[in-house]
Amino acid sequence: MARLQTLKLAEVLTEVRMSRAAFYRMRARGEAPAMKKLPNGQIRVTRAALDAWWDSQDAA
């Protein structure tokens, strides 16, 4: 079974070239990629979710 690639928030911010504050504002508006919050409070984004988000940004 293949394991999903997950990215840490810092990795996502680097890739999308965005500050943490701007990302959280976008998240509050429901415009951020789908995220999962781990029991320890850390946030992860799957590569598939980030790629889908990029595709939706291109379409907009």
Residue frames as qw, qx, qy, qz and C-alpha x, y, z in Angstrom:
[[0.000, 0.889, 0.458, 0.000, 0.00, 0.00, 0.00],
 [0.415, 0.445, -0.013, 0.793, 1.42, 3.38, -1.03],
 [0.321, -0.591, -0.442, 0.594, 1.78, 6.00, 1.66],
 [0.202, 0.911, 0.279, 0.226, 0.46, 9.48, 0.95],
 [0.490, 0.176, -0.172, 0.836, 3.09, 12.18, 0.87],
 [0.255, -0.890, -0.376, 0.041, 2.30, 14.79, 3.49],
 [0.402, 0.494, -0.119, 0.762, 3.86, 18.21, 3.75],
 [0.344, -0.492, -0.469, 0.648, 4.47, 20.27, 6.86],
 [0.122, 0.927, 0.322, -0.147, 2.98, 23.75, 6.92],
 [0.244, -0.747, 0.328, 0.525, 6.44, 25.32, 6.53],
 [0.402, -0.035, 0.751, 0.522, 6.98, 23.27, 3.36],
 [0.264, 0.707, 0.639, 0.147, 3.63, 24.38, 1.97],
 [0.058, -0.935, -0.098, 0.335, 4.36, 28.03, 2.76],
 [0.333, -0.502, 0.532, 0.595, 7.70, 27.79, 0.97],
 [0.369, 0.231, 0.786, 0.438, 6.11, 26.22, -2.09],
 [0.145, 0.801, 0.556, 0.169, 3.25, 28.72, -2.36],
 [0.373, 0.224, -0.073, 0.897, 5.55, 31.62, -1.39],
 [0.371, -0.702, -0.290, -0.535, 3.23, 32.96, 1.25],
 [0.044, -0.403, 0.613, -0.678, 3.58, 34.13, 4.83],
 [0.155, -0.231, -0.925, 0.260, 2.01, 32.13, 7.63],
 [0.188, 0.398, 0.412, -0.798, -0.36, 35.04, 8.42],
 [0.432, 0.308, -0.364, -0.766, -1.55, 35.32, 4.82],
 [0.339, 0.007, -0.920, -0.199, -2.04, 31.56, 4.66],
 [0.048, -0.321, -0.825, 0.463, -4.15, 31.54, 7.82],
 [0.325, 0.391, 0.118, -0.853, -6.27, 34.42, 6.48],
 [0.458, 0.213, -0.641, -0.577, -6.84, 32.42, 3.31],
 [0.238, -0.105, -0.958, 0.120, -7.66, 29.36, 5.43],
 [0.145, 0.343, 0.585, -0.721, -10.23, 31.38, 7.43],
 [0.464, 0.390, -0.141, -0.783, -11.93, 32.34, 4.15],
 [0.832, 0.158, 0.508, -0.156, -12.04, 28.66, 3.11],
 [0.596, 0.760, -0.202, -0.161, -9.63, 29.23, 0.21],
 [0.160, -0.643, 0.748, 0.023, -6.67, 27.15, 1.42],
 [0.553, 0.175, -0.787, -0.209, -5.86, 23.58, 0.40],
 [0.842, -0.412, -0.225, -0.265, -7.45, 20.80, 2.45],
 [0.125, 0.568, -0.682, 0.444, -5.48, 20.21, 5.65],
 [0.794, -0.349, -0.498, -0.018, -5.32, 17.64, 8.40],
 [0.225, -0.740, 0.419, -0.476, -4.60, 18.57, 12.00],
 [0.617, 0.098, -0.754, 0.202, -2.63, 15.95, 13.87],
 [0.640, -0.633, -0.433, 0.039, -3.31, 15.09, 17.52],
 [0.587, -0.320, -0.169, 0.724, -0.19, 17.05, 18.51],
 [0.072, 0.847, 0.213, -0.483, -1.64, 20.18, 16.84],
 [0.210, -0.383, 0.550, 0.712, 0.61, 20.17, 13.80],
 [0.650, 0.579, 0.145, -0.470, -0.91, 20.70, 10.36],
 [0.408, -0.169, 0.769, 0.462, -0.22, 18.53, 7.35],
 [0.596, 0.564, -0.048, -0.570, -1.27, 18.89, 3.72],
 [0.798, 0.077, 0.562, 0.204, -1.18, 15.96, 1.33],
 [0.218, -0.259, 0.537, 0.772, 0.64, 16.42, -1.94],
 [0.110, 0.441, 0.801, 0.389, -2.59, 15.51, -3.76],
 [0.081, -0.840, -0.486, 0.228, -4.55, 18.22, -1.90],
 [0.211, -0.671, 0.160, 0.693, -1.90, 20.84, -2.63],
 [0.207, -0.025, 0.704, 0.678, -1.75, 19.87, -6.32],
 [0.050, 0.640, 0.745, 0.183, -5.56, 20.04, -6.55],
 [0.148, -0.839, -0.251, 0.460, -5.47, 23.47, -4.90],
 [0.233, -0.418, 0.426, 0.768, -2.83, 24.67, -7.41],
 [0.152, 0.287, 0.792, 0.517, -5.06, 23.43, -10.27],
 [0.037, -0.796, -0.601, 0.066, -8.04, 25.33, -8.84],
 [0.210, -0.734, 0.017, 0.646, -5.92, 28.50, -8.61],
 [0.224, -0.133, 0.627, 0.734, -4.98, 28.16, -12.27],
 [0.066, 0.523, 0.789, 0.317, -8.65, 27.83, -13.22],
 [0.131, -0.807, -0.455, 0.351, -9.67, 30.94, -11.25]]
